[in-house]
Amino acid sequence: MLTLPPISYSVIIVITSFVAVFILFLRIQKNHILNTRFFFWHYMVGFVLFGLAHLPVLLINLRIEISYNILLFLYIFGFFTIFIAHQLFLRGTNSLFIKDRIFTTIFPIVVFPLFAALTLFLFFVSQIGPILIYTVLMWGFLIPINLYLTFIFLYFFIKGAPFYPVKRQLYALFLSLGWLVTLITYIILWVRSVAYSPEFWVLEVASSKGWLLIRAIAYFLIFVGAMFFSDRYYKKPESIEKN
């Protein structure tokens, strides 16, 4: 059985993210429908941040010695890149079928600074431990968004509405599966990490070679699914009316 060096897994996930960025950028140049261009731009920048979020793991696998202050910076850097990336994926997806600016623009602009300010306060001022902060981020933010994206694309695959041309199309299923697998890796790595002191979290993630590879596969599924949201299938959707 072929065994790859530990660094290979973090390199694979970073390369997957930036290959997705490059190809989605080329896709944007060929797409002339405003809604789908908006969707592609958000997913492209989201993948940029996904790639950057895994650079700390790459540095660890390169066996670069880092101080505690740098480690703290890497945690904050990883937190904000993952946070902003999910905001972009969520906003890009919602922009396809929701016209209400409160949900697509105003809500993220208001929520993000408040959430960021609260997090910085918890990190540097309060006595709340990093494990609790990590847990709140995971179960209060990342998991709900991943669940939402998983089920919204599964709904598109099964029902089609409001995108009837995507009904039973594999790329909608790829997006759903990609977000589901990403969700699973978040939960598994959270369970593995919180068993250790925060100083060793990034080491635990860096050593989780199989889960990093699975996450790279999830990113590939999301990329392939997103790439085929094009004007060949897209019809102008009706906005979802607020009940």
SULBELPE-V560188 format. One record per residue. N is the residue number from 1. RES is the residue in one small letter. OMEGA is omega as a letter, one per 20 degrees, with the letter a starting at -180 (none if undefined). D_LAST is the distance of its C-alpha to the last C-alpha in whole Angstrom. Layout:
# SULBELPE-V560188
[[N:RES:OMEGA:D_LAST] [N:RES:OMEGA:D_LAST]]
This chain:
# SULBELPE-V560188
[[1:m:a:55] [2:l:r:55] [3:t:a:54] [4:l:r:52] [5:p:a:53] [6:p:a:51] [7:i:a:50] [8:s:a:49] [9:y:r:46] [10:s:r:44] [11:v:a:46] [12:i:a:44] [13:i:r:41] [14:v:r:41] [15:i:r:43] [16:t:a:40] [17:s:a:37] [18:f:r:40] [19:v:r:40] [20:a:r:37] [21:v:a:36] [22:f:a:39] [23:i:r:38] [24:l:r:35] [25:f:r:36] [26:l:r:38] [27:r:r:35] [28:i:a:34] [29:q:a:37] [30:k:a:36] [31:n:a:33] [32:h:r:32] [33:i:a:28] [34:l:a:26] [35:n:a:23] [36:t:r:26] [37:r:r:28] [38:f:r:26] [39:f:a:25] [40:f:r:29] [41:w:a:29] [42:h:r:27] [43:y:r:28] [44:m:r:32] [45:v:r:32] [46:g:r:30] [47:f:r:33] [48:v:a:36] [49:l:r:34] [50:f:r:34] [51:g:r:38] [52:l:a:39] [53:a:a:37] [54:h:r:40] [55:l:r:43] [56:p:r:44] [57:v:r:44] [58:l:r:46] [59:l:r:48] [60:i:a:49] [61:n:r:50] [62:l:r:52] [63:r:r:54] [64:i:r:54] [65:e:a:55] [66:i:r:52] [67:s:r:52] [68:y:r:50] [69:n:r:49] [70:i:r:48] [71:l:r:46] [72:l:r:44] [73:f:a:43] [74:l:r:42] [75:y:a:40] [76:i:r:38] [77:f:r:38] [78:g:r:37] [79:f:a:34] [80:f:r:33] [81:t:r:33] [82:i:a:31] [83:f:a:29] [84:i:r:28] [85:a:a:29] [86:h:r:26] [87:q:a:24] [88:l:r:25] [89:f:r:24] [90:l:a:21] [91:r:r:20] [92:g:r:22] [93:t:a:20] [94:n:a:17] [95:s:r:18] [96:l:a:19] [97:f:r:15] [98:i:a:13] [99:k:a:14] [100:d:a:13] [101:r:r:16] [102:i:a:15] [103:f:a:14] [104:t:a:17] [105:t:a:20] [106:i:a:19] [107:f:r:18] [108:p:a:21] [109:i:a:23] [110:v:a:23] [111:v:a:22] [112:f:r:25] [113:p:r:28] [114:l:a:27] [115:f:r:27] [116:a:r:30] [117:a:r:32] [118:l:a:31] [119:t:r:33] [120:l:r:36] [121:f:a:36] [122:l:a:36] [123:f:a:39] [124:f:a:41] [125:v:a:41] [126:s:r:40] [127:q:a:41] [128:i:a:39] [129:g:a:40] [130:p:r:39] [131:i:r:38] [132:l:r:35] [133:i:r:34] [134:y:a:34] [135:t:r:32] [136:v:r:29] [137:l:a:29] [138:m:a:29] [139:w:a:27] [140:g:a:24] [141:f:a:24] [142:l:a:26] [143:i:r:25] [144:p:a:21] [145:i:r:21] [146:n:r:24] [147:l:r:22] [148:y:a:18] [149:l:r:21] [150:t:a:22] [151:f:r:20] [152:i:r:18] [153:f:r:21] [154:l:r:22] [155:y:r:19] [156:f:a:20] [157:f:a:23] [158:i:a:22] [159:k:a:20] [160:g:a:20] [161:a:i:17] [162:p:r:16] [163:f:a:20] [164:y:r:22] [165:p:a:25] [166:v:a:25] [167:k:a:24] [168:r:r:27] [169:q:a:29] [170:l:a:30] [171:y:r:29] [172:a:r:26] [173:l:r:27] [174:f:r:30] [175:l:r:27] [176:s:a:25] [177:l:r:29] [178:g:r:30] [179:w:r:27] [180:l:r:28] [181:v:r:31] [182:t:r:31] [183:l:a:29] [184:i:r:32] [185:t:r:34] [186:y:a:32] [187:i:a:33] [188:i:a:36] [189:l:r:37] [190:w:r:36] [191:v:a:38] [192:r:a:41] [193:s:a:41] [194:v:r:40] [195:a:a:43] [196:y:r:45] [197:s:a:46] [198:p:r:44] [199:e:a:47] [200:f:a:47] [201:w:a:43] [202:v:r:44] [203:l:r:47] [204:e:r:45] [205:v:a:42] [206:a:a:45] [207:s:a:47] [208:s:a:44] [209:k:a:45] [210:g:a:44] [211:w:r:40] [212:l:r:41] [213:l:r:42] [214:i:r:39] [215:r:r:36] [216:a:r:38] [217:i:r:37] [218:a:r:34] [219:y:r:34] [220:f:r:36] [221:l:r:33] [222:i:a:30] [223:f:a:32] [224:v:r:33] [225:g:a:30] [226:a:a:29] [227:m:a:32] [228:f:r:31] [229:f:a:28] [230:s:a:29] [231:d:r:30] [232:r:a:31] [233:y:a:28] [234:y:r:25] [235:k:a:23] [236:k:a:21] [237:p:r:18] [238:e:r:15] [239:s:r:12] [240:i:a:9] [241:e:r:6] [242:k:a:4] [243:n:none:0]]
